[in-house]
């Protein structure tokens, strides 16, 4: 049996004509999941096909997977949109974060989700920056929440819980700031929201500051730390990249989450599978780049990809957009908004493969 979120996603695909009634019935009641609607449409960028490998426990999948699965598994491809589509078919995203002086971070997350293809995006922020966030793009919907000391008030958590019921997927953390209120909000949302949650930036810091048990959650969770955030989250001082990746794999398995360890060749793992990204360049080491990635992964989950699929495709497209931007602008002048601008080029390139 599947959970309510999976049923909602399957029902959307049925209404959009992407699966039949029989496939919907099988998906809901079969003990073994049937083929996903987009499973026969996956592919990889030919220029990256030798490098884009899923691995298990540091070894290529050929040592552990069945003969029916290829050594280099393809990245997911978003299905073609039917003519009879509407905005509710492509994911409802709620992005939570922001603070006085940090309105840009959560705005980048929301804009990236829109550009990635989400049909509806709401951004929940402290009430004093709601009007500012609304000016970033008229396509963003905004929610003003109770604030204290220029940050989200702890009492706003009930409102956030209520608004999350509308969403298919939630992103939380960018620009949120740190403090006891943020720890309380993250603890509540992370543990109790049934929808998938992508946690980034100050959301990760809040979980680390709270020393929260990451295995306590009722829905799917994606954590997107850079090495420093991961060290705080895992309470470790190791700096060696290989050891960090091993620790990320162990965390993902133990806590039942997907971990996206950002950096050069960002590493994605769900504890059983691993993926190292091969796109991107040093110009992407700029403020807001991670906020954009958060929006992209969140959007892909809202459009029906699993958290692991969405994370792998998200880091690939994120880096590919950065490569298009660097080719046009140079690495030195690249900023986070350029990643959003060149995301359509990345999507078109990936769709051709």
NORDA-V735076 format. One record per backbone hydrogen bond with DSSP energy under -0.5 kcal/mol. CO is the residue of the C=O (numbers start at 1). NH is the residue of the N-H. E is the energy in kcal/mol with one decimal. If there is no record, write none. Layout:
co: [CO,CO]
nh: [NH,NH]
e: [E,E]
This chain:
co: [3,4,5,6,7,8,9,10,11,12,13,13,14,20,21,22,23,24,25,26,31,36,38,39,43,45,45,46,48,48,51,53,54,55,56,59,60,61,61,66,71,71,75,83,86,87,88,91,91,91,92,92,93,93,94,94,95,96,99,102,103,104,105,106,107,108,109,110,111,112,113,113,114,120,121,122,122,123,123,124,125,126,127,129,130,131,132,133,133,137,141,143,143,145,146,148,150,151,153,154,155,156,157,158,159,160,161,162,163,163,164,168,169,170,171,172,173,173,174,179,180,181,182,183,184,185,186,187,188,189,191,196,197,197,198,199,200,201,201,202,203,204,205,206,207,207,208,212,213,215,220,221,222,223,225,226,227,228,229,230,231,231,240,241,242,243,244,245,246,247,248,249,250,251,252,252,258,259,259,260,261,263,266,267,268,269,273,273,274,275,275,281,282,284,286,287,288,289,290,291,292,293,294,295,296,297,298,299,300,301,306,307,308,309,310,311,312,313,314,315,316,317,318,319,319,320,321,322,323,324,325,326,331,335,335,336,336,337,338,340,342,343,344,345,346,347,348,349,350]
nh: [7,8,9,10,11,12,13,14,15,16,18,19,17,24,25,26,27,28,29,30,33,39,41,42,75,48,49,49,51,52,53,276,61,274,59,56,63,64,65,69,61,73,43,85,89,90,91,93,119,120,168,169,95,122,96,171,124,173,102,106,107,108,109,110,111,112,113,114,115,116,117,118,117,93,141,95,124,125,143,97,145,129,130,133,134,135,135,136,137,140,123,125,145,127,153,151,100,148,156,157,158,160,161,162,163,164,165,165,166,167,167,196,94,198,96,200,176,202,98,183,184,185,186,187,188,189,190,191,192,193,218,170,199,222,172,224,203,204,205,206,207,208,209,210,211,212,211,214,216,217,197,258,199,260,262,230,231,232,233,234,235,236,244,245,246,247,248,249,250,251,252,253,254,255,256,257,223,261,269,262,267,266,277,261,275,259,270,271,55,268,277,284,285,286,289,336,292,293,294,295,296,297,298,299,300,301,302,303,305,304,310,311,312,313,314,315,316,317,318,319,320,321,322,280,323,324,325,326,327,328,329,330,334,338,339,339,340,341,342,343,346,347,348,349,350,351,352,353,353]
e: [-2.2,-2.4,-2.3,-2.4,-2.8,-1.9,-1.8,-2.0,-2.6,-1.9,-2.9,-0.9,-1.3,-2.3,-2.6,-2.7,-2.6,-1.9,-2.4,-2.5,-0.5,-1.9,-1.5,-0.7,-0.5,-2.1,-0.8,-0.6,-1.9,-2.4,-1.7,-0.9,-1.1,-1.8,-2.1,-3.0,-2.0,-1.9,-3.5,-1.6,-0.5,-0.7,-1.4,-1.5,-2.5,-1.1,-0.7,-0.6,-0.8,-1.8,-2.8,-1.5,-0.5,-2.9,-0.5,-2.8,-3.0,-2.2,-2.9,-0.8,-1.3,-2.5,-1.6,-2.1,-2.8,-2.5,-1.8,-1.9,-2.6,-1.9,-0.6,-2.3,-1.3,-2.8,-2.2,-2.9,-0.5,-0.6,-2.6,-2.1,-2.8,-2.0,-0.8,-2.6,-2.1,-0.9,-0.8,-1.4,-0.5,-1.5,-2.7,-2.6,-0.5,-2.6,-2.8,-1.4,-2.3,-2.7,-2.0,-1.5,-0.8,-2.3,-2.6,-2.0,-2.6,-1.9,-0.7,-1.1,-1.1,-0.6,-0.6,-0.7,-1.9,-2.7,-3.1,-2.0,-2.3,-0.7,-2.0,-2.0,-2.3,-2.4,-2.5,-2.5,-2.2,-2.6,-2.9,-1.6,-2.0,-2.0,-0.6,-2.4,-0.6,-2.6,-2.4,-2.2,-2.3,-0.9,-1.8,-2.3,-1.8,-2.3,-3.2,-1.9,-0.6,-2.1,-0.8,-0.9,-1.7,-1.2,-2.1,-2.4,-3.1,-3.2,-2.5,-2.6,-2.3,-1.8,-2.4,-3.1,-0.7,-2.2,-2.5,-2.4,-1.9,-2.4,-2.4,-2.1,-2.1,-2.4,-2.6,-2.1,-2.6,-2.9,-0.9,-1.5,-3.0,-0.7,-2.0,-1.0,-2.5,-0.8,-2.7,-3.1,-2.2,-2.7,-1.5,-0.6,-2.7,-2.8,-0.5,-2.0,-1.8,-2.2,-2.0,-0.7,-1.9,-1.8,-2.2,-1.7,-2.0,-2.6,-2.3,-2.2,-2.2,-2.0,-2.2,-1.3,-2.1,-1.8,-3.3,-2.0,-2.3,-2.7,-2.5,-2.2,-1.7,-2.8,-2.5,-2.2,-2.4,-2.8,-1.8,-0.6,-2.0,-2.3,-2.4,-2.6,-2.1,-1.5,-3.3,-1.9,-0.9,-1.4,-0.8,-0.8,-1.1,-2.1,-2.3,-0.8,-1.6,-2.7,-2.4,-2.3,-2.4,-2.4,-1.2,-0.5,-1.1]
